[in-house]
Structure formats: structure tokens, C-alpha cells
Amino acid sequence: MAQAHSPDANIYFVPHQSKWPFVGSIAMFVTMVGVASWLNDASWGKWTFFAGVLMLCATLFMWFGDVIRESLAGNYNRQVDVSFRMGMVWFIFSEVMFFAAFFGALFYARNLALPWLGGEGDGVMTNSVLWEGFSAAWPSNGPGQIGGHFQTIPAWGLPLINTLILLTSGVTITLAHHALKAAHRTQLLVWLGATVLLGCVFLYFQAEEYIHAYKELNLTLGSGIYGSTFFMLTGFHGAHVTLGTIMLAIIWLRCAKGHFSKDDHFGFEAVAWYWHFVDVVWLGLFLFVYVI
């Protein structure tokens, strides 16, 4: 059954007496208490953290189920649709700023902090007194060779393969969108399923890359400033790909159930926007982390 807009454009649907914001707040509180206790070596912290995560996942599952049912019931009119689009735009903007902070950290460490520690400008005294003989070459494991020597991952191996995978997934999600707008359900499911598969393959190769980095290259989170920025950027991106793949899989199930029509399918569009954002971020990562 395809979603339908409310015939009354003057009524803005507001759900009443929803318990999920309250339950979600409790779940996040339990999660944060658990992780803080776990980091402080409390014996019960680890299990409290996982209990909070389980509560949060269950809350989101049931909350989103309510939203889907409200949509299929025709409670959302054009005004609500515009609100959803604005909300998604601001969410993606917040994600842009999130990654901008990490790219900024990479730029600062490489172009400002490293030359200063190497003795350029006012850093000459710092270098001679604290880190005599420090080499300001990138990639750096920091003053005092923090974490020992390591090797970097060549850009033209798995990173290039993963780049091609994500670029291909951007094409398949676009083809799926065109199939949805043309009401070609079989093509929609094929192309959307291919996108989900490509996301899974990307994550598999990234896991292989991390195993190779830790076991054979001695490239870890403890490998100085390069190791920390490398794993922060690629790790957070991998988390976003994981989330995006899960969302795409859910949208595939909704498409199979006929939840969307060629005119009303913002749920699909929102996930497609997010996936294209993930693609663009990876291109920046590939260039600034692996190539340059």
C-alpha cells in the first residue's frame, strides 16, 4: 500500500502522547552511564552499556514503526513532507560539520602543528629543548616516535577498490530512484538490492584493511597523530556506511511491501541523500588521507 497525503492541507499532523521520546531518553542515559562506568573499570559498566544500546535499538525500531504506520495511514500532508525534508537537510548539514571538524584536525596537524614541532617559526625552541632531532615529515607518529614505526596503506590497493565500490553504489541508488519514479518495481528492488550489497562489500574490505594495518603495518590508533586521525576519519566514515547500509536494507523491505509510490517516497529519498553524502565524504577521505 503506497503512502498517501492527507486531503486537508491546513492540518499539520502532531502525534499525541508518544512515549518514545521519554523511553529513548532513559535508554541514552543508561548507555552513557554504562560506557562511563566501563571506562572507569566498574565490573557492571560493560553490561550496562550493552543493555542501554539494546534499549535504544528497540526504542528506535518501535518508534520508526509508528512513523511508518502514520505515513501509510495518510496522516502526513504536504506541510509535514516539507518539514521532513528540511529536517533531513539540517541533519546532513550537521554531518558535514562533523566531518569538517576531523578534516580540520588533519589539516591542523599536518600543515600547522607538524612544521611548528619541526622547528619552523616560533617552534624552534620547542623542538630543540623537548624533541631534539624530531623529523617533521608526514605521516608522523609524533615526537618521541609514539607507537613505534609504522607503514601507511597504499592508496591504489583496497582504498581504490572501495572508492570504485562506493561510486558504483551511487549509480545504483540513482537507478533505483529512477525506477521508483517510473513505477518499475522489479528494477527498483534489483538496483536497491545491489546498493545494499555494495555497502556490505565496502565494509568487508574496510575490515580487511584494518586487520592488515594492525597486524602487518603496525598502524594503530596509538601510532601518533597519523594513526589517530586516520582511524578517526575512516572509522567514523565506516560507521556511517554501516548505518546507511542498514537504512537501505530497511527501505528495500519497505519497497518490497509497496510502501512507496512514484509520487510519495520521501523515506527513500532521505536515505538516498544520506548515501550520496557518504560517497562524497569518502572521496575527500581517499584524496586527503590516502593519496596526498
Buried (B, 14 or more C-beta within 10 A) or exposed (E): EBBBBBEEEEEEBEEEEEEBEEBBEEBBEBBEBBBEBBEEEEEEBBEBBBBBBEBBEEBEEEBEEEBBEBBBEBBBBEBBBEEBBEEBEEBBEEBEEEBEEBBEBBEEBBEEBBBBBBBEEEBEEBBEEEBEEBEBEBBBBBBEBBBEEBEBBEBEEBBBBBBEBBEBBBBBBBBBBEBBBEEBBEBBBBBBBBBBBBBBBBBEBBEEBBEBBBEEBBBBEBBBBBBBBBBBBBBBBBEBBBEBBEBBBBBBEBBEEEBBBEEBBBBBBBBBBBBBBBBEBBEBBBEBBBEE
